[in-house]
Amino acid sequence: RIASKKPVYESSRSVITLVDAVQDPGNLGTIFRTSLGFGSDGMILGRGTVSPFNPKVVRGSSGTFLRVPFEFDVDLVDQINFLRSKGYTIIATDLHAKQSLRQIPTNKLRKMAFLVGNEGAGTNPYFIELADETVKIPMSSELESLNVAVAHGILSYEAAQIQEELK
């Protein structure tokens, strides 16, 4: 099989993940797995993200990187603008966001592109500014943030539920 088949952007309903400089191969492998598990239409790996062909990514993904369409080493600014032109709502994860995914009007969620960020630095603030919406995952005030792969999994689950409701 040929890996790195590009996602199809013309679908009427779609969920794409934009990955901003995720460094840990295990995290990227897990993001591939949750993308496949929740019916994602693909992933866009921004510059600075670990290679999807790294042996630890391949192992962590359990081979699912072969079944999730993706592009890598992509300029995320260009990709955000491209996705917006295709009707996607760009949704950035941000610790300072005031809303959860469920609070975004459903007409904006037919085609969504999640932007998840680096393990230590989070999502690049410039990319957050480019986003149409920012979201946080409601959780206990005892914890500041979640691991990027865990956060992606929660958002992917919610997105899959929303997509099902929109059918």
C-alpha positions in Angstrom: 0.0 0.0 0.0 1.1 3.5 -0.6 1.0 5.7 2.4 0.4 9.5 2.3 -2.6 9.5 0.0 -4.1 13.0 0.1 -7.4 13.5 1.9 -10.4 14.3 -0.3 -11.5 17.9 0.5 -14.7 18.1 -1.6 -16.9 16.0 0.7 -20.1 17.5 2.0 -19.2 16.4 5.5 -15.7 16.0 6.7 -13.3 16.0 9.7 -9.6 16.7 9.1 -6.9 17.1 11.7 -4.2 19.7 11.4 -1.1 18.7 13.4 1.2 21.6 14.5 4.7 20.4 15.4 3.9 17.3 17.4 7.3 15.9 18.3 6.6 12.6 20.1 6.2 9.7 17.7 3.9 7.8 20.2 1.5 10.8 20.2 1.5 11.0 16.4 0.9 7.3 16.1 -2.0 7.6 18.6 -3.5 10.5 16.6 -3.4 8.3 13.5 -5.2 5.5 15.4 -7.9 7.8 16.8 -8.3 9.4 13.4 -9.1 6.1 11.8 -11.2 4.9 14.8 -13.5 7.9 14.6 -13.8 8.2 10.8 -11.6 11.1 10.1 -11.1 12.1 6.5 -7.4 12.7 6.9 -4.6 14.5 8.6 -2.3 17.4 7.6 1.1 17.3 9.3 2.6 20.7 9.6 6.3 21.5 9.4 8.2 20.5 12.5 6.0 17.4 13.1 7.8 14.1 13.5 7.9 12.1 10.3 5.0 9.7 9.9 7.5 7.1 8.6 9.4 7.2 11.9 9.5 3.5 13.2 7.9 4.6 16.5 5.1 6.4 14.7 4.5 3.3 12.6 4.5 1.1 15.7 2.4 3.5 17.7 -0.2 3.7 14.9 -0.4 -0.1 14.7 -0.1 0.5 10.9 -3.1 2.7 10.7 -1.0 5.5 9.1 -1.4 3.4 5.9 -5.2 3.8 6.1 -5.6 7.4 7.0 -5.0 9.8 4.1 -2.4 12.4 5.1 0.0 15.1 3.8 3.1 15.9 5.7 5.7 18.7 5.9 2.9 21.2 5.0 2.8 24.9 5.5 -0.1 25.2 7.9 -0.9 28.8 7.0 -1.4 27.8 3.3 -3.4 24.8 4.3 -5.7 26.7 6.7 -6.5 29.1 3.9 -7.0 26.3 1.4 -9.3 24.4 3.8 -11.3 27.6 4.5 -11.8 28.0 0.7 -13.2 24.5 0.6 -15.8 25.3 3.3 -14.0 24.0 6.4 -14.4 25.7 9.8 -10.9 25.8 11.3 -11.1 24.9 15.0 -8.1 25.4 17.2 -7.6 23.8 20.6 -6.7 26.5 23.1 -6.5 26.4 26.9 -8.0 30.0 27.0 -11.0 29.2 24.8 -14.4 30.0 26.2 -16.4 27.2 24.5 -16.5 23.5 23.9 -17.0 21.9 20.5 -20.7 21.3 21.3 -21.2 25.1 21.8 -20.3 25.9 18.2 -23.3 26.3 15.9 -23.9 23.0 14.0 -23.9 24.8 10.6 -20.2 25.4 11.2 -19.5 21.7 11.9 -20.4 20.0 8.7 -16.8 20.4 7.6 -14.3 20.9 10.4 -10.5 20.9 10.6 -9.1 20.5 14.1 -5.8 22.2 14.9 -3.9 20.4 17.6 -0.5 21.5 18.8 2.9 20.7 20.2 3.2 18.8 23.4 5.2 21.5 25.3 4.3 24.8 23.6 0.7 24.0 22.5 -0.7 25.3 19.3 1.2 28.1 17.7 -0.5 31.4 18.7 -0.4 32.6 15.1 -2.4 29.6 14.0 -4.9 30.1 16.8 -5.4 33.6 15.5 -6.1 32.2 12.0 -8.7 29.8 13.3 -12.4 30.4 12.9 -13.2 29.0 16.4 -11.3 28.0 19.5 -12.3 25.2 21.8 -11.4 23.8 25.1 -12.2 20.4 26.6 -14.2 21.0 29.8 -12.4 19.3 32.7 -11.5 19.6 36.3 -9.7 22.8 37.4 -7.2 20.5 39.1 -5.6 19.8 35.7 -4.2 22.5 33.3 -4.1 20.5 30.1 -4.3 17.0 28.5 -1.8 15.1 26.4 -2.2 16.1 22.7 -3.2 12.6 21.7 -5.8 12.3 24.5 -7.3 15.7 23.6 -7.4 14.7 19.9 -9.2 11.5 20.9 -11.9 13.3 22.9 -12.4 15.9 20.1 -12.5 13.1 17.5 -15.2 11.2 19.5 -17.3 14.4 19.8 -16.9 15.2 16.1 -18.0 11.7 15.1 -21.1 12.1 17.3 -21.9 15.5 15.7 -21.4 14.2 12.2 -23.8 11.3 13.0 -26.4 13.8 14.2 -26.1 15.9 11.1 -27.0 12.9 8.8 
